[in-house]
């Protein structure tokens, strides 16, 4: 009875990752491990952000105040695949493919903004294998390995600089513990995702020492605290908090950093994202969920390739169940937090301000039980 509206609640949580902290695009969820039975699922997401700002006039080389950037954030899509298998009443396995990090930035030409024509892309893929063991006391422990690939490129017209990287793959791990009380649909789960170190071969054009080098960095460690509980017949309260160690993330290609005295991409603070929602089963076929998300803004300046600082959002989702098939759809509307940006150690004050930005995200999940 609980199963169908838990799916809608899950998608409501997943869809709110649109425009999350840093370059994050998924919350690296392990929720499929806690579903009953054997499952295969496909998921698709599309996000249309609208992000623009204007110069502050605080540093003369970057223009007078009020020169608009135009919309720099391109739309993007995400895809996921997961398979979950029960080996016994106590032991389960899941294999999860997702695209946890990404960026698509392109400043339009003809605006007069100092970064016009500049662009950056970042793409990732991850494959995670997990095992979960449940004890007699309804406590479960779970964990496994994650293999992740990363590739990026950036072209900064105003700086006469370009960098392109090869794809690099590396291993990390996942570990967690959970407690469940099935008779009231209670579950509390704590999940740790390790940092993953990458060493990408890159070629830089422009900057202080152009040429080939190695770009070393780590995608950040994170902790997910997720909960759910029944609060009335056919009604579920769910939510959680996710901490991500973004203050340790630093993309500093040699030639760029030597020239400008600052990373190409970095973030001044960690992020914590809070989610709270309600799921409701209407009948044997239909269920729905609504959730609210908030990620507080942080102090400090950001880089012009990622001027996103906090967010608030609302997500609605619905599930249609027929036999062994479940189809879930969801849509999110996100208010993106205001951010100020700088470009180098020579310009520590904000050279641009980004305000009143939004994003719309939509997702579809198709799940089959076997």
N, C-alpha and C positions, 0 to 999 in steps of 0.2 A: 504493500500500500504506500509506503514511503518513497519507493524507488523513483517514480517518474518525476515528482517535484524536486527531488534532490538534484536531478539532471538540470532542470531549469535554474536552480540556485547556483549550481556549479558554473554554468555558462555566464550567469550574471556576474560572478566573481571574475571569471577569465576576461570578459569583454572590457572590464574597467581598466585593464592594463594600458589601453591606448593613451599615448603621451605620458607615460609614467616617468619616474625619475631617471636621469641619465639617458642612456640609450636602450633602456629596458623595453622589451616588447611582450614578454610573457612572465608570469609569476612563478614559473618552474614548479607547477603544482604536482603533487603526488596523490591527488584525491581519488584517481581511478583504482588505486590499490584497495580502497575501502568499499568498493562496489561489490555486490553479491554476484557470484557466477562468473562465467567466461564472457569476455567482451572484446569487440573490435570497434574502433571509432575513428572517424575522419572529422577534422574540424577546419574551418576556413574563417578568416577574418579580414575585414577591409576597414581602413582608417583614413579619414579625410581631415587633416588638421589645417587650421588657418592661423599662421603665425607671422606677425609683422611688427616692425618697430620704427624708430627714428633716431637720428643722431642727437646727442645732448649739447654739442658745441663746447664740451669741456676740454677737448684736446684738438687744437687747430688743424693738424694735418688730416683729420678725419671729417672735416666739414663743419659748417655752421649748424646751429641747432635747428631741428625740425625737418631734416632731409629724410623722407620716408624710404624704408627698405623694400616695400612690396612684400608679398607673401612668399616666404622662403621655404616653407615646409611642403614637400610633395606627398601626395597620397601613396599609400603602400598596402600590400596584402601580406597575410601570414597564413601558413598551412601547418597542420599537425596531424599526427597519426599515433594511435596508441592501441596496444593489445594487452589484455589482462587475462591470466590463466590461474585457476585454482588447482594446486597439486593435491591438496587435502583440505580438511576443515580448518587447519592451522596455518598452512603454508601457501602463499600466493606469489605470483611473479607478474611483473609488468615491464613492457618495453615501450618507451615513449620517444617519439621524434617531435622536436619543436624548433623554432627559430627565436632563441631567447633575446638576442640583441640586434639592433639595426639602426640605421640612420639614412635619411634621404633629404638632403638640404640643397637648395638651388636658388640663389638670389637672382631675381629677374634683372635683365638689362634695361637700360634707358631710364633708370630712376634717379641717377646722380648720387646715389648712396655709395659710400666708399667700397663696400663689398660686392657691388653689382657684378653679376656674371660668375661669382665664386660658387663652388659646389663641393659636396662631399657625400660619399656613400659608404655604408658599412653593412656587411652581410654576415650572418652566422647560421650555423646548423648544429644541432645537438642530438645525440642519441643516448638515452639513459636507460640502463637496466636495473631493476629494483626487485628485491625479495622482501616479503613481510611475514613475520612469524607471530602468531597470536597465542597468548597463554590462557590458562583456565580462568584467570582473574580479569579477562577482557583487556589486558594490557598487551599492546603489540609493539614490536621493534622492527624497524625496516631500514633499508639502505642499499647502496649499490654504487656503480660507477657511471660517470657521464663523460662521453667523448664529444668534444666541441671543436668546430672549425671557425676561423675568423679571417676575414679579408676586408681591406678598406682602401679608399683612395680619396684625395682631396686636391682641389685646384683653387688657389687663392689668387685671383687676378690682381687685386690691389697690391699684393706683396710680391708678384712675379714668381710664385712658388707653386710647385706641384709635387705630389708624392703618390706613389702607387705601390701596393704590397702584394706579395705572393700569399696564397692561402696557407695557414698554419693550423695544425690539429694537435690537441693536447687533452690529457685526462684530468678529471676532477672526481669528487665523490659526493654522495648524499647520505645523510644519516638522520634517523628520526625515531620518535616514540609517540605512542598514542594510547588513549584510554577511551573505551566505548561502553555505553549502556544501551543496548539495542531496543529495549522495551519502551524507552522514551526518545529514541533517535539521538541520543547524546554522543558526541564525539569531540574530543580535544586532541589536537595533533601538533607536535612541535617538530619542525624540519630544518635541518642545517644543510645548506648548499655551499660547498667549498669554493674558494677562489680557484681560478684556472689560469695558469701561466702560459703565455704565448710568446714566441720569438718569430716574428714575421720578417722575411727578407724584403727590404724596401729599396726603391730607387727614388731619390729626390732630385728635383730640378729647381735651381734657385736656392735662396738662403745663403748661409755662410760657407758651407762645405758640401756642395752638391755631389751626388754619386750614390753608390750602393752601400748599404749598411744593414744592420739588424735592429728592428724595433721591438723592444722587450716591454711587456706590460702584463697585468693580470685583470681578467674580468672579476668583478667584486664578489666576495663572500656574502651570503645573505641568510636570514632566519625567517621562517614563516611560522606564525602561530595561528592556527585555524580552529574554529569551533562551530558546532551546530547543536541544537536541541529542539525537541518538540515542545511547543508552548500551548497547543490546543489540538483538538482533533484535526488531522490533515493539515496542520500548520507548523512550519519550521522557522525558527530563528537561526540565522547563521552570520558569520563574519570572521574577522581576524585582523592581524597586524603583520606587516612585512617590513623588516629592516634590511637595507642594502648598504654596503660599505663603500659608497661612491667617493668618499674623500680620499681613498687610496687608489682610485683609478686615474691613470696618467698616460696619455699618448704624447710622447716627446721625441719625434724624429730628430736626429742629430743636427742636420743642417738648419731646420726651422728653429729649434730651440736655441742653438748657438746665435742665430741672427736676432731673435726677438726676446730672448731671455725668459720665455714662458712656454708652457706646454701648448701643443696644437689643440688638444682637448683635455679638460680636467673639470672637476666639480668641487666647489668649496666645502660641501658638507655631505654627510650621510643623509639618506632619506628614510622616513617611516611612513608607510601607507596603511590607513585604517579603512576597513570595510564593514558595513552592517546592513543586513537585509532580511527579508521575510519571503518564504516560499509557501505556496498554497496549492493543494490538490483539489481541483474542482469536481472531477469525476474520474472514472477509470481511463479516460482518453486524454483529458487535458489537465495541465497544471501550469503554474506561472510563478514568477519571482520578481521582486524589485529590490534594488540595493543602492546604497549611498557610499561613496568613496571620498576620502579626504587625505591629501598628502600636504602637510604644512610647508610653506615657503621657508627658505633659509636665507641668512644674511650672506653677502659676498657677491662678487662679480662672476659672470659666466663667460665662456668663449662664444664667439659669433657663430660657431657651427652647432651650438646647442643651447639657445637662449630659452630654456624651459625651467621654471622654478616653482614647483608645487602644482597642485591641481585639486579640483573638486568635481565630482561627477555623479550622475544618476544613470542607472542601467535597469532596463526591464527585459525579461525573458519569458518565453513560453515553450512548453514541450507538448508534442503530440505523440501519443503512444498507441501502437497497433501491433498486437502480437509480440514478436521479439524485436521489433524495430522501434526506435525512439528518434524523433527529429526535434531538435531544439534550436530556436532562433533568439537572438538578443540584439538590442541596440543601446548604445551609450551616448550621452551628451556630456562633454567635459569642458569645464572652465579652466583654462591653463593659467597658472600663476605668473605674476609680473616678474621680469628679469632685467638686470642690467648687464652689459657686456664690456669687456676690455680686450686689447689685442696684444699687449706686450708689457714687459717690465718698465719700459719707458713711458707707458700710459696707464698707470695703476688706477686712475679715476675712470669712471664709466664713460665710454665713448658713444654708447647707444642704449636706449631703453625700449623694452618690449612689453606692451600692456594690452589688456582686453582681448586676449586670444582664446580660441576655442578649438574643439575637435569633435567629430562625430565618428563613432565606430559601430560596425555591425558584425555579427558573427553567426555562423551556422555549424551545428554539430550533428552528425549522423552516427547513431550508435546501434549496433546489432549484438544481441545476446545469443550465445550458442552453447 
